[in-house]
Amino acid sequence: MEETFDFVVVGSGGGSMCAALRLRAAGKRVLILEKTALLGGTTAASGGVMWIPNNRYMRAEGIVDSSEQALAYLDAVLGEAADMPGASRERRRAYVEQAPQMLDFLVAQGIRLRRIPSWPDYYDAAGASVPGRAVVSELFDIKQLGEWMDKLRPGFLPLPANLDEAMQLPLIKRSFAAKKTLARILGRALADRLRGRRRVTAGQALQGQMLHAALKAGTEIRVGCAVRELLLEKGGVSGVLCEQDGQLRRITARLGVLINAGGFARNQRMLDRYIPGTRADWSSAIEGDTGEMIEEGLRIGAAGAQLGERIGMQIALTPGWQKLAVKPGMQNDINKPHAIVVDQSAQRYANEASPHPEFSRQMLLRNRSVPANPSWMIFDSQYLRTYMLAGTLPGARKPQPWFEQNVLRKADSLAALAGQCGLDAQALAATVQRFNGFVRQGRDADFGRGNAPYDRWAGDPLHQPSNTLGALEQAPFYALQLVPGDVGTYGGLLTDASARVLRPDGSVIAGLYATGTSSASVMGACEVGPGGSIGPAFTWGYIAAQDALRSAAAND
């Protein structure tokens, strides 16, 4: 079977429907092909945060930012690295200039967004924004999707709660403000039930809005349709060969093909080749994140770049973790007072309050010289009484399988705990003693934990004098293994400042674009702030559509 469209998008994650909306606004026929049965990609299952410098919501609140300030921040964090061509200064500039324009375009299409009131950039560097550049979706009633509602991938938070509201809930036992927030969320849920609404949040809300707008604009969308080949004509990409219900379809794309099919976090063969020491079943990326479109791009001569990079998230392998779509992420656990992380020599090796991509990266780097995969989270009874642990509420009572399966280790002394974990008892005692000394001094002289605005934001706002530094001194003591999970890979096909896929010699493969984790990230080896993956996915999808329209106009 043969069909013709103006533009074909492979995958339905962040950026796919953004590109479709831009092309539909110009009157072009657009087809989105999704190989799984659900739409929205990993974006729908995520927090749905976009890192957008100098955005309209910052300006409305009087928060100072500019393209130059954001570029200075990227330069300070990323530097100049020849092995990170996706993060070239040309692409960095294109991103910081185009991202706010993309956001304005979405708002003009009726997408309702908002700024997280406080979420600092991840690194304490020149140009960083302490108020933050994080943009998220407003709550969205997915019943507006009608028959498409069940085709939208579920989110991770089954409450009509904004992300900043959800972040307050762990304080529910200690904060009156948190109790008020919970009451507001529950009241909202009750109102939704009475009015027949089903409002969702985070990435599901973002992708629900995008799907609703794309359908309303006349975009054709197909699920269960896997692309098998990129079709070549005169050295460029002319369309795709896809399979649906066992039937092959040849689809011509007059203006181009955009690959936005995710990375390869669920492909163990590719992980073993590019990111050894990681496992596909540790990933919180969706099941379709298997990398075949990256490999297809490489097959037709595209350049791959930054394939050894990932968006790491340290996780705990609590009982039943294999069945969870989103694994038990531990970033919001290890940054709290009265806890540290050590390698298998019982030494700390990184700032526990650093953002999850950075800490997970340090875990893999450390493992090259000292076994650190897995690592151990060590904490005391003060911690267990006060903070959530791997998704469980504060308190000493934990699920019995945690103890029966030796997932959570408990001992009346650090020496006994070290014996249970196979750690050197003297080394662990020395590490804890050194850290406790830093706590008393109010300064982590080894790794600067608590120095950066992000560290303090991520810690416990009710713990004084430090939000993140607290001594380990009250028995019993506990230990929990951590492994370097992820929320996706970060390398892929190399693209230029117009999102066009390049060959190794720098020439453009005509008609082929890439965005999201199918492409080499403009962030290089880092995620510079919350939404450092989704923001670029949307922006390069928008840029790809703009370039396709310019090329079409030039050829008319």
N, C-alpha and C positions, 0 to 999 in steps of 0.2 A: 504494500500500500504506500502511496506517496501523497504528501501534503506539503503545503508551502505557507510559511509565516514570515513576517518581517524579522522577528527576533525570537530566539529560543533560549530559555533559561533552564539549566540543568541543576535541579535541587531547589528546595523551598525554604532554606534557612534565611538568616538575616541578610538583607540586601536583595534577595530575589524579587520580592514584590515591590521593593523600592524602585528597582530598575524597570519593572513592568509598569508601574504607575507613571514614571517619567515618559516612557515610550507611548503609553496609551494617551497621555495628555497631548502628544503630538499626532495622535490618530493612527498609530502603528498597531498592527496585529501582533500580539505577543502570546507565546505558549510557555507555560511552566510545567516541567516534567519532574515528578517526584517518584523515586523508585519504591519507597516504603508506602504503607497504607495510611500514614499520617503526615500532615503538613506542619511546617514551622521549624523543622530541624532542631538542633541542639539549642538554638536560641529560645524556642518555645519552652523548653524544659529548664531554662536558666533564670537568672535574675533579670535578664532583659535590659541590662544597663548599657548605655552608650557613652563613651568618653568623647565629648564634643567641646573643643575649646571655643572661647569667645561666643558662647551661644546666647540666644535671645533671652533666655530665662536669667542668665547671669546679668545681662545688661538691665533687665527689668528690675532686678534687686540691687542695682548699683555696685555689683561686684566687678572690679577692674580686671580685664583680661584683653588680650589681643592676639592676632596671629603671630606677631613677633615674639610675644612673651611665651606662647605655647611652643614656638619653634626653638626658642632658647632653652626651654625645659627639655624638649626632645634631644637637642644637641648635647646638653649637659649629662643626660642619663645614658644616651645611646653612643655618643662619641662618633668616631669614624672607624668603621670596621669593614674591610674589604670583603670579608666572608659573610656580610649581611647586606647584599645588594638590594633586597626588598625594602630596606630602611635607608635608602640613599637620601641625600638632602633634597633632591628634586622631588622625591615622593613625599618626604616629610612636609615640605612646603605646600605641595598640592593638597595634602590631607588637611592641614590646619586651615587652609583657605576655603576648601570646598565643603568640609564637614558642616559648618554652620549654615551654608547655603542649602545643603541637603536637608537639614533640619527645617529650615524655613519652607522648603518645598513640601515636606510632609505635612506641616501645619496647614499649609494652603490646601492640601488635599483632604483636610478634615481629621487628621490624626491628632489625638489629644495626648499631649505629653506634659511632663513637669520636671522640675529639677529636684534632686534629693537635697534637702536643706544643708546637710553637712556630710561630706565624704571626701577627705583630702586626697590629693594625688599621692601615689605610692612612695615616691622618693623625695627626700628633703634636698632639693637641688634648685639651682637658679631657674626662675620661671615657673616654679611649682605653684599650684593654686591650693591654698589651705581650705577655703570654703568648698572647693571641688568643682569639677566639670561634668559631673554625672547627671545624665538625663534618662528618665524612665517613662513608661507609659502610665497614663491614668488608668484606673480600674475600667474594665470593659465587660459589658454584658454579652457573653458569647451566644446567648439565644438569638441575638441579631443575625447570626450566621445561618439560621434555619437548618436546612438539610446538611450544610457543611460543618455544623458544630461538632459532630462526632468524628470529623476528619482532621480536626485540630489537635495537635499533640498536647497531652496534659502537662500542666506545670508542676512545680514541686511544693507549692504552698496552697493548701485547700481552704483558704480563708480570703474574704474580700479585704485584705490588709495591704496597705502600701508598704514597700520595703522598709522605709524608715520607721514605720509603726511596728513591723514584725521584729525589727532589731531591738526594740525596747522590751519585748515579751520575756526574755530570760531574766529580767530584773523584777518580775512580777511579785515575788515574795518580799522584796526589799524597797520597792519604790511605789509611792502613791501615784506618781505620774504614769507609771507603767500599768497600774491597775485601771486608771482612767482610760488609757489607750485600749486595753483589752475590752473594757465595757463598750467603747465606741465601735470596735470591730464587731463584737457580738451583736450590738444593736443594728449595725449595718447588715449583718447576715440575716437577722430576723426580718428586717425591712425588705430585703431581697426576696425572701421566701414568701412574704405576704403579697408582694407585687409581681411574683412570677418571674423574677430576674435571676440570672446566674452570673454575677460579676466575678471576674478573675483578676489576678494581679501578675506583676513581674513579666517574665518572657512570654507567658501564655497570653497576657493582655496585649502586649506589643504585637505579637504575631497574629493574634485574633483581629486586632484593628487593621493590620496590614492586609490580611486575607479578605476581610470585609470590604476594604477600599478597592483592592485589586479586582474582586468579583464585580463590585458595583461599576468599576470602570470598564468592564468587558474583557478582562484577561481570561484566557482559556487555561484551565489548570487540570492536570491529570495526575492521579495517584496510581501506584503500582505500575509505573512505567519507567523501566530502567534503560538508560542509554548504554548501548553496546560499543558504538564507534563514533568518532568524529569523522565526518565526511570531508574529503579533501578535493579541491579543484583549483588548478593553476597555482599551487603552492599555498593556498589559503584554506580556511575552513568554510565550507558551504552549507553545512547542516549536520544532522545527527541521524544515526540509525538506532532506533529504540525498540524495545520489546514490551508488549502489554498483552496479557492473557495468552501467552504463547505465540503471538503474532508479531512479526517484524514490520516496522513502519519506517520509511525513509522520509525524513522531514527536512525540507530545504529552509534555510534561514537567510533571507535576502540581505539583512543588515548585520547579522552576526549571531554568535553563540556565546552566552555567559556561563561559565562553570562556577557554580556555588554549591557544590555537592559535599562539603565538609572535608575533613582531613582523613587521617588514617589511624586514629586512636583505637579503633576496633579491629585492626589488621595486625595480628601478631607477627606475621612474616615481615611486614614493612617495619614494625617496631624493632624487631631483632636486627634488621639491617641498619636502621638510622638512629634509633634511640635504645640501644641495648640496656638491659637491666630494668625495663618497664614491662608491664603486662596489660594486655587488652582488657582483661576482666577487672582491672583496677579503675578503668575509665568511667566517668560520668557522661561522656559523649553518647549520643544515641546509637542504637544498634546498626544504623546505616552508615556510620562514619568509617568506611572501609577503604577509602583511598583509590578506588579503581579509576576515577576520573583524573586524578593526578597521574596515575600510571599511563592512562590513555593519552594525556597531554605529552608526557615524556616519549611515548611511542611515536608520535607524529613529529618529534623534533623540538619540543619545547624545552627550555632550561628549567631545571629544578633548583631551588635555593632554600637554605635555612631548614633543611629537612630534619636536622637533629634537634630542633627546638620544639617546645611544648608549653602549654598553659598548665603548669603543675598544680596539684592540690593534694597535700598530704592527707591520707585517710586512715581510718582504723578498721580493721577487719573483724568487726563485731559479728556475733552469730546472725546468720541470714543475710550477710552483706552481698552475697552473690546474686540474690534475687532483687536487689534494690536498683532501680534505674539511676538514681543519684546516690552515690556512695557516701558513707559517713565522713564528710569533710571535717577536718580538725583545726582549721585556721582560727576559728573563733573560740577554740578551746585552749590551745597552747599559748595564746597571747595573754591569758589571764594570770593574775598573781598566784603565787604558791605552786608554780609548775615550770619545769624546764624540759628540754629535749636533749638527749645524749646519744652518741653513736655507740657502737659495740665495744669501744674501749672506755666507755663511761665518761667521755668528754663532750662538753658543749661545743658546737661548731658553727652556730649561726644565731642571729637575733630571732628569737621565737615570735616576736611581735611584728616581724616583717610580713609583707603581703604574701599570700599563698604561692603565687608563681615564683617569687624570689626564694622563699624558704625551700620549696620543693627542688628548685634548681640547685641550691646549696647542698641539699641532701644527696643528689646525684653526683655533684662535684666531689663532695667529701668521700663518697663511696669509692672513688677511683684510688684513694690512698689509704683510707681506713674504712673498714666495713661499717656502713651507715644505712644499709637497705636490707632489713628494716632498722629503724631507730626506736628509741624508747622515750615515751613521755613519762616523766617522773613527777609525782605530785603528792601532797600530803592531805590530811583529813580536813584541814581548813578549806582546801580547794573543793573537795568532794561535797562538803556541806553547802557551799556557796554557789557553785557554777554548774551549768549544764555540761554533760560529758557525752560526746558522740550521740547527740540527739535525745538523751535522757535528762529528766529534770534534776535539779540539785537535790542532794541527799545521799546518805550512805547506802541505801537500799538500791541495788542494781539487779537486773534480771539474773536469775540463778544460772542460766546457761553461760553467762559471762565467766563465772567462776568455775563451773563444771568443765568448760572447754579451755580453761586456762588463758582466756583472753585478757581478763583483768587480774593482775597479780596484787596480792595484799600481804603485808608483813608488819610486824610491830617495830622493826628497826630497819634502817637503811642497809645494814649488812645482810640481814635475812632477805631483804628484797633483792639485793644484788645477786645473792645465791640463786634465787628463783629465776632470775633473768639471764644467768650466765655471764654476769658482769663482775669485774674485779671490785671487791668490796672496798678496799682502800681507795681506789681511784674514784669510785662513786662518792664516797664520804668526802674526799678532797674537793671534788667538783661542787657538791652541794654546799660545803663550807665556804668555798670561794664565792659562790653566787650569793649566799646569805650575807657575806661581808659586803658585797656590792649593794645589796638591799639596804643594809644599815647606813651605808654611805650615800644612798640615793643616786647611785651612778653605776651603770654596767660598764666597767673599764674594758671588758673583752669585746663586746659586740654592740655597745651603744643602745641596748634595749631601753626604750622609753624616751630616747632623745628626739625622734622625729615626730612631727604632728600626726602622721598616720598611726604610729605606735600608740600614742596616747588616745587617739580616737577609737582604736580597735580594742583597747583594754576595758577595764571596769571603771566607769565614771564615778562610782560610789566608793572606790577604794582610794584611800589617801595614806601617805602623801603622793604615791605614784599609782597611776592607773594600771600598770603592768608589772611592776616589781613587788614581789611579796616572798618572804622567806619560807623555805620548806623546813618545818621544825616541829610540827605536831603529828605524832603517831596516831593511828597507823599510817604507813606510807603505801603508795600504790604505783603501779607501772602498767602501761598500755603500749603495745607495739604500733608503730606508724610505718606506712609504706608510701612511696611516691606515686600517688594516683594522678589523675589529670581531669581537666574538663575539655580537652581537645589538643590536637597538635597545632603547630604554629608555622610550619614550613610547607611549601608547595610550589606551584608554578610561578616563575618569575614574571612580574608584570612591570610596565612602565608607569609614568605619572598619569596616563590615560586609561589605566587598567588593561592595556593590551598585552597579551602573552608574548613573551620574547623567546627567541632562540639563543643558544649559548653565545653566538657571535653578536648579539645585541639587536639583530633584525627582528621586525615584527611579523608574527604569524597573522596574516590578514584575516579578519572575521572572527578572531578568538579573543575572548576576555575572561578574566577570572577575578573572583573576590572571595572574602571569607577565608576559612582555613584551607580552601583549595589553592590559595596563593601564598607566597612568601610575605609575611607580615611586615607592615611599615614600622612596627615596633621592634623589629629585629629579634633579639633574644630576651626582651623584657616585655612586661605589661606595665605601662607607665602609670596607669590609673584604673579605677573601676570602669569596666566596659571597653577595655583596650582591644578587645576582639570584635565585639558586636558593632561598636562605632565605626571602625574601618570597614567592616563587611557591608554595612548600609552605604557608607560614603563611596566606596569603590564601585558598588552596584549602580549608584546614581551617576558617577563619573563615566562608567562604561556606557550607560544609556546616552549620556550627553555626547560622548565621542561617536557613537554609532549614528546619532542624528546629524552631527556635523559632517561625518563622512558621506552620509546619504545626500545631504544638501550639496556638498562639493561635487558629487558625481551626477547630480541631476542636470 
